[in-house]
């Protein structure tokens, strides 16, 4: 299993943008590529993914830990990185209702 921190309050590699938020990519053999949380800004999420050489369209599933803006903000820019797919798994109290609302209008 490989976990890549994409978005955090500290940028450990040159070129990455730091922000007080969180997102990581979880990769494992024979398992879907899973984006865990999306940070607060789709722009920072996408920038850091580009810097890390990650292909946003290769994400299979998005898991949102809980409905706080510092973990869900990247959903606003979902069309920029999801190529229209809607595979969205959620955990946490109230998260399912929140993500349905956040994804309204997303094609």
Order of alpha helices (4+ residues) and beta strands (2+ residues): beta-beta-beta-alpha-beta-alpha-alpha-beta-alpha
